[in-house]
């Protein structure tokens, strides 16, 4: 029995050390650090980065077609049935008739040859246009990456802001809980001393029960918002993190609207992607037209061949093998293709017209989005200020009601009503705060500044 308490304290010590280690294992992230971490770990961004690498490899593949192509080949053949050729019999017998033929077998049982061939493109208009188009295709992959990155930054900002708002809401709910807990205890003491009625205790007990449930809900909401942030960052859910930014610093950044200056439509990834697509179609048209031009290639080959009736003699490479070689230019001039290329150009021109119309439409959509985002942001900021003022005023009303009640000049119902109004004002304030933060993200997105800011 004498080891009972030392063992108990040992367990407590180990539990305390485990808790301390868990706290030390927490990782700290500012908003920018969260975004930077996600750039390396977000699965969607990793896939988009792989697409760029694939596009760059495609450029290298297309470039290789214009470089020298060197190939070697060799074969050994067993002519187990030598082909028969038919010659006029008069070649061998002057007395043979004109319709008589003699079958003659030409060749050897075993033949072999080995050669090296070289092909080099000299001129091909389609190749040079295609090379430029493949590089532009890589630029399109980069635009897709920027689109994925923009979506990732938007999601992380919303998740980060959600954690901050839920954290402050949870802290305030906890203060409300402590406040009502103290008030409930005081009211019970007053009831036991005969200064208030049982109904006064019950009314505050109802408010206390409600805030206890709200406290649990707020704690769950905070955990869920943390998990969503970790998911967007590409961080394991079991990791413990702490945020180093707070709402005050975030609000200071949000209210800074200097990013609106110097806006260009190409700042919006949707518009710049259409521009790259337009360039690709223009290059495609140019590529099709270049196929009317001739192509010129240099070719050459060098090798040796031999034929024999003995296989051992064939595989013994020696002076019996006879060299062969050739070099030359090969030109190909398209003359008529049934108007195929002309029809292809017409199709591409129609596609180009569609993209140009999309650019005009996208401009109008961007103008509309910016107008709506500005009005929505200004409205939400004004609502936030109003709800902040309402929350401060309702707190003053509640504090005064409590003081009057404690001094015996106020009623219990007045305290209950003031408490309900105060909590409603808090709820309205945090809803307005979150809406204002989300509106700021939408405003940055409308001006194409989510990444640069």
PyMOL commands that set and color helices and strands:
alter all, ss='L'
color gray80, all
select helices_A, chain A and resi 4-24+31-41+43-64+89-91+125-192+198-233+247-254+258-260+265-267+269-290+311-315+340-406+412-446
alter helices_A, ss='H'
color red, helices_A
select strands_A, chain A and resi 27-29+69-78+84-88+101-105+110-123+241-243+295-308+322-332
alter strands_A, ss='S'
color yellow, strands_A
deselect
rebuild
show_as cartoon
